[in-house]
Amino acid sequence: MRETFARWSDPALTLTVGGVGITIPPPTIRVGLQLKAMYADLLAGESADIPDLPALLLDGAQLPDRLTAFEVQHIARTAAAHFGGGPALSEHVWRSLDPNRDEPTAPTEPVQLLGPWGWYDPAPRAYGDDDPGGGPYNPHTGYRQWCNDPADTPDKPAMALTWSELFERWDAVVCDFQQHYGVDLDELADTRSITWLETRLAGLQEIPDSRIRILTNAKEAPRELP
């Protein structure tokens, strides 16, 4: 509960480079959904268009003039992971590289890192529901080189539905916002933040007759064996 309040009271992302704190405000709903869709495609193993992340996310941030191009890119990748994939993923992306290095060694897709056996995904559950996330993944053995401590893995997400599932039924999201909140998402897509949207999406799960609640119930209902 306290974590939820903390995200609401301070939704920005703060990173430290060379002892200087850099605050990145949350993107708008439209930009945030673009990032959510990008990560949903990448985590599903599909190709995704990677936008110009610094232009998309750092226009509202106060960046020191002395930052290198690599540092700017690394900050933007971390912000994309934070607002598109969640805090746990952004921490992995941020810690995967030293932001003070002169040359980048990361791939252009922020969710993928290079390991001894090729590109791998550090995020929890990337290779199965029991995958805690962590280091390089060996596709021949099905094991990681090292794994996160289970205590460090993210809690159960606030939304039972994944972003891929929400995008498939986006009509239900739009109609629920109109019916239960009296809000037209089209009118707010470029003025409200993605964190504003996420908070209210989670709230729709608690409304018994909302479309999101009905979809959640259908997903969580036990399936009978044939």
C-alpha positions in Angstrom: 0.0 0.0 0.0 2.8 2.4 0.9 4.5 1.6 -2.5 1.3 2.5 -4.3 1.1 5.9 -2.4 4.8 6.6 -3.2 4.2 6.1 -6.9 1.2 8.4 -6.8 2.9 11.1 -4.8 6.1 11.1 -6.8 5.6 9.4 -10.2 8.8 10.8 -11.7 11.9 8.8 -12.2 15.2 10.1 -10.6 18.6 8.8 -11.8 22.0 9.9 -10.6 24.9 10.4 -13.0 28.2 11.6 -11.7 26.6 12.7 -8.4 24.0 14.8 -10.1 20.3 13.8 -9.8 18.3 13.8 -13.0 14.5 13.8 -12.7 12.4 12.5 -15.6 8.7 13.2 -15.5 6.3 10.5 -16.6 5.3 10.7 -20.2 1.8 11.4 -21.5 -0.8 8.7 -21.9 -0.1 8.6 -25.7 3.7 8.2 -25.3 3.3 5.9 -22.3 1.1 3.6 -24.3 3.6 3.6 -27.1 6.2 2.3 -24.7 3.8 -0.2 -23.2 3.0 -1.6 -26.6 6.7 -1.7 -27.5 7.6 -3.8 -24.4 4.5 -6.0 -24.9 5.8 -6.9 -28.4 9.4 -7.4 -27.3 8.4 -9.6 -24.3 6.2 -11.7 -26.6 9.2 -12.3 -28.9 7.9 -10.1 -31.7 9.6 -7.3 -33.5 9.0 -3.7 -32.3 9.8 -0.3 -33.7 12.2 1.4 -31.3 11.4 5.2 -31.3 13.9 8.0 -30.7 13.8 7.5 -26.9 15.7 10.7 -25.9 13.4 12.9 -28.0 10.4 11.0 -26.7 11.2 11.1 -23.0 13.9 13.7 -22.1 12.5 16.9 -23.5 11.0 17.8 -20.0 14.1 16.7 -18.1 16.9 19.1 -16.9 20.0 17.4 -18.3 23.5 18.6 -17.4 25.3 20.0 -20.5 28.3 17.7 -19.8 26.5 14.4 -20.5 27.9 12.3 -23.3 25.7 11.0 -26.0 26.0 7.5 -24.5 24.9 8.8 -21.1 21.8 10.4 -22.6 20.9 7.2 -24.5 21.4 5.1 -21.4 19.2 7.5 -19.3 16.5 7.4 -22.0 16.6 3.5 -22.2 16.2 3.3 -18.5 13.3 5.7 -18.5 11.7 3.7 -21.3 12.1 0.6 -19.2 10.6 2.3 -16.1 7.5 3.7 -17.8 7.1 0.9 -20.3 8.1 -2.2 -18.4 8.1 -1.2 -14.7 10.6 -0.2 -12.0 12.2 -3.7 -11.6 13.0 -3.8 -15.3 14.4 -0.2 -15.3 16.7 -1.1 -12.4 18.1 -4.0 -14.4 18.6 -1.8 -17.5 20.3 1.0 -15.4 22.6 -1.4 -13.6 23.5 -3.4 -16.7 25.9 -0.7 -17.9 28.2 1.9 -16.4 26.6 5.3 -17.5 30.1 6.9 -17.3 31.6 4.8 -20.1 32.4 6.6 -23.3 31.1 4.0 -25.7 27.9 2.1 -25.5 28.0 -1.7 -25.6 24.2 -2.3 -25.2 21.9 -3.2 -28.0 19.5 -0.7 -29.4 16.5 -2.6 -28.0 16.4 -1.6 -24.3 14.9 -4.8 -23.0 17.7 -7.0 -24.4 21.2 -7.4 -23.1 24.2 -9.3 -24.5 25.5 -12.4 -22.7 27.8 -15.3 -23.4 25.1 -17.1 -25.3 23.7 -14.2 -27.2 21.0 -11.6 -26.4 18.9 -12.3 -23.4 16.0 -10.7 -21.4 16.9 -9.9 -17.7 13.3 -9.3 -16.7 11.5 -11.7 -14.3 9.2 -14.3 -16.0 10.9 -13.7 -19.4 11.5 -17.5 -19.7 8.6 -18.9 -17.8 6.3 -18.1 -14.8 8.9 -19.4 -12.3 11.8 -17.3 -13.8 12.9 -14.8 -11.2 15.0 -12.8 -13.7 18.7 -12.2 -13.6 21.8 -12.8 -15.6 22.6 -14.3 -19.0 20.2 -17.1 -20.2 21.6 -20.3 -21.7 19.1 -21.6 -24.3 20.8 -25.0 -24.4 20.2 -25.7 -20.7 17.3 -23.5 -20.0 19.0 -21.9 -17.0 20.4 -18.5 -16.3 24.0 -17.9 -15.3 22.7 -16.4 -12.1 19.2 -15.5 -10.8 17.7 -12.8 -8.7 17.0 -13.4 -5.1 13.2 -14.2 -4.9 12.9 -11.3 -2.4 14.0 -8.9 -5.2 11.4 -10.0 -7.7 8.4 -7.7 -8.3 5.2 -8.2 -6.3 2.1 -9.3 -8.1 1.2 -6.6 -10.6 -1.6 -4.2 -9.8 -3.4 -5.3 -13.0 -4.3 -8.9 -13.4 -4.5 -8.3 -17.2 -1.3 -7.9 -19.1 -0.9 -4.9 -21.4 -1.1 -7.2 -24.4 -4.5 -8.3 -23.2 -5.6 -4.7 -22.5 -4.6 -3.6 -26.0 -6.6 -6.5 -27.5 -9.7 -5.1 -25.7 -8.9 -1.4 -25.7 -12.5 -0.7 -26.6 -13.4 -2.0 -23.1 -10.9 0.4 -21.5 -12.2 3.4 -23.4 -15.8 2.6 -22.6 -15.1 1.9 -18.9 -13.3 5.3 -18.6 -16.3 7.0 -20.2 -18.9 5.2 -18.2 -17.3 5.0 -14.7 -15.1 8.1 -14.7 -16.9 10.3 -17.1 -13.6 10.7 -19.0 -12.9 10.7 -22.7 -9.4 9.2 -23.1 -9.0 10.7 -26.5 -9.2 14.2 -25.0 -6.6 13.4 -22.3 -4.1 11.4 -24.3 -1.7 14.3 -24.6 -2.3 16.1 -21.3 -2.5 13.4 -18.6 0.4 11.1 -17.7 0.7 7.4 -18.1 0.8 7.0 -14.3 -2.6 8.8 -14.1 -4.0 6.2 -16.5 -2.4 3.2 -14.7 -3.9 4.2 -11.3 -7.4 4.4 -12.8 -7.0 1.2 -14.7 -6.2 -0.6 -11.5 -9.3 1.1 -9.9 -11.6 -0.3 -12.6 -10.7 -3.8 -11.3 -12.5 -3.0 -8.1 -15.8 -1.9 -9.9 -18.0 -5.1 -10.1 -19.8 -4.2 -13.3 -16.8 -2.7 -15.2 -15.7 -4.4 -18.4 -12.2 -4.7 -17.0 -13.5 -6.5 -13.9 -15.5 -8.9 -16.1 -12.4 -9.6 -18.2 -10.4 -10.1 -15.1 -12.9 -12.5 -13.6 -12.9 -14.5 -16.9 -9.1 -14.7 -16.8 -8.9 -15.7 -13.1 -11.8 -18.2 -13.3 -10.5 -21.8 -12.9 -10.8 -23.8 -16.1 -12.4 -27.2 -16.1 -10.5 -30.1 -17.6 -12.1 -31.6 -20.7 
